[in-house]
Amino acid sequence: MRAVRLRRALADRLSRAGSSRDPVWRDAVESVARERFLGSAVAEATEYGDRWKVIHREEVTEDEWLELAYRDQTWVTQIDGTTVETARGTVQGAPTSSSTLPGLVVLMLDAAQIANGDKVLEVGTGTGYSTALMCHRLGDRAVTSIEYDAAVAGRARDALT
């Protein structure tokens, strides 16, 4: 399965880059399907600081979407409080929710020294990808995630479910 191969490749890249010293986070990256947390559209930065190119899942092939999902890249999912799923082309504004680049997420989780048996409170669920990584490691009863934006929380809940 292509998604599994891409998850393994991402885990390899993150390990080589030194994002995590704990092999349990590598296992989480290999196991959690990031594409589920991106919704049906994402935006990437352009050469202008406040402009974002929107990419809709229906506009690319399944392989292209999976390759996009497993880049070590931040994908913006909301700009100025509005989901990018309703936008086309280039959008101007400030990102208000995103799926942060996996390398940074794993680096932060590793730096927090989260270990088996811990309980975690995550503030700012976003897409839910980091929540899923922690749930993979600790179990879903050990992770509580809080999101202020009801629409963002709903999308994360659906992806986590």
C-alpha distance (Angstrom), angle and dihedral (degrees) to the residues before:
residue distance angle dihedral
M1 . . .
R2 3.80 . .
A3 3.83 96.4 .
V4 3.81 91.2 54.7
R5 3.82 91.3 50.9
L6 3.81 91.1 48.4
R7 3.83 91.8 49.4
R8 3.81 89.8 51.8
A9 3.80 91.0 48.1
L10 3.82 90.5 50.8
A11 3.80 90.3 49.2
D12 3.82 89.2 50.4
R13 3.82 91.9 51.0
L14 3.81 92.2 47.9
S15 3.81 91.6 48.7
R16 3.80 92.3 49.8
A17 3.81 90.1 47.7
G18 3.81 90.5 53.1
S19 3.80 95.8 -119.3
S20 3.79 90.4 143.4
R21 3.75 136.5 21.1
D22 3.81 91.4 -171.0
P23 3.83 115.0 84.1
V24 3.82 90.2 -154.1
W25 3.84 89.5 72.6
R26 3.79 89.1 51.3
D27 3.79 88.2 55.0
A28 3.81 90.0 50.0
V29 3.82 91.8 52.0
E30 3.81 89.9 48.7
S31 3.81 91.4 49.8
V32 3.83 105.7 41.0
A33 3.81 116.1 82.1
R34 3.82 102.4 -136.5
E35 3.81 92.6 -172.3
R36 3.82 88.7 70.6
F37 3.79 89.9 62.8
L38 3.80 97.5 52.2
G39 3.80 97.8 69.4
S40 3.78 117.9 -154.4
A41 3.82 98.5 -47.6
V42 3.79 140.4 28.4
A43 3.78 135.4 -177.8
E44 3.78 130.4 -139.4
A45 3.77 130.0 -160.2
T46 3.79 119.6 -93.9
E47 3.80 126.3 -155.3
Y48 3.81 87.2 -85.4
G49 3.81 114.5 78.1
D50 3.79 97.6 -131.7
R51 3.82 101.0 36.1
W52 3.78 125.9 91.3
K53 3.80 131.3 -167.1
V54 3.80 110.2 -137.0
I55 3.81 118.7 -141.7
H56 3.79 117.9 -167.0
R57 3.78 119.3 -155.3
E58 3.81 90.8 -130.7
E59 3.83 90.5 57.6
V60 3.82 94.9 61.6
T61 3.78 135.1 48.6
E62 3.80 120.6 -96.8
D63 3.82 89.4 -108.3
E64 3.81 91.4 51.7
W65 3.82 91.0 49.4
L66 3.80 91.5 50.6
E67 3.81 92.0 47.7
L68 3.80 88.9 50.2
A69 3.83 91.0 49.4
Y70 3.79 93.2 53.3
R71 3.78 98.4 47.9
D72 3.77 113.4 111.3
Q73 3.77 87.8 -115.3
T74 3.79 137.9 118.8
W75 3.80 113.0 -113.6
V76 3.79 116.2 -159.1
T77 3.80 113.3 -139.1
Q78 3.81 100.9 175.2
I79 3.81 132.4 34.0
D80 3.80 122.1 -166.6
G81 3.80 89.8 -15.2
T82 3.81 95.4 -52.2
T83 3.80 122.5 109.1
V84 3.79 114.1 -117.3
E85 3.81 88.9 -132.4
T86 3.82 88.2 83.8
A87 3.82 94.5 48.8
R88 3.79 132.0 85.0
G89 3.77 131.6 -160.7
T90 3.79 116.8 -11.0
V91 3.80 120.9 -5.5
Q92 3.78 127.3 -163.5
G93 3.80 122.6 -144.9
A94 3.77 145.8 68.1
P95 3.80 122.4 -55.3
T96 3.80 112.4 -113.8
S97 3.82 99.5 176.5
S98 3.77 134.3 18.7
S99 3.76 148.2 155.6
T100 3.79 99.5 -107.9
L101 3.78 118.8 -137.2
P102 3.81 107.9 -80.9
G103 3.81 93.4 -129.3
L104 3.80 91.2 60.6
V105 3.81 92.8 43.4
V106 3.81 92.1 52.5
L107 3.81 91.6 43.3
M108 3.84 89.9 54.1
L109 3.81 93.1 45.7
D110 3.80 90.3 49.1
A111 3.83 92.1 46.6
A112 3.81 89.8 51.0
Q113 3.81 87.0 59.9
I114 3.79 91.6 -135.0
A115 3.78 107.5 -176.4
N116 3.78 138.3 -177.4
G117 3.79 110.2 -74.2
D118 3.82 93.8 30.2
K119 3.78 124.1 123.3
V120 3.79 117.8 -141.0
L121 3.80 134.2 -157.7
E122 3.79 110.6 -160.6
V123 3.79 116.7 -165.5
G124 3.80 112.1 -157.3
T125 3.80 109.1 29.6
G126 3.80 95.3 -168.6
T127 3.79 109.1 171.1
G128 3.81 91.9 -13.7
Y129 3.81 96.5 -117.5
S130 3.81 95.3 122.5
T131 3.81 89.0 43.8
A132 3.81 88.9 55.0
L133 3.81 91.6 50.1
M134 3.81 90.8 52.5
C135 3.82 92.2 44.8
H136 3.79 89.2 51.8
R137 3.78 90.0 55.8
L138 3.79 102.3 35.5
G139 3.80 104.7 22.6
D140 3.79 124.5 -105.5
R141 3.82 94.2 -89.0
A142 3.81 90.5 61.3
V143 3.82 95.7 55.9
T144 3.80 126.4 71.5
S145 3.78 116.7 -178.1
I146 3.79 125.5 -170.7
E147 3.81 125.3 -160.3
Y148 3.82 123.7 -176.7
D149 3.81 97.2 -159.1
A150 3.81 109.6 75.8
A151 3.83 94.6 -154.0
V152 3.82 92.4 49.7
A153 3.81 90.2 46.4
G154 3.80 91.0 50.9
R155 3.79 93.4 51.5
A156 3.82 91.0 47.4
R157 3.81 91.5 48.3
D158 3.81 90.5 52.0
A159 3.82 92.1 48.5
L160 3.80 92.6 46.9
T161 3.79 91.7 48.2
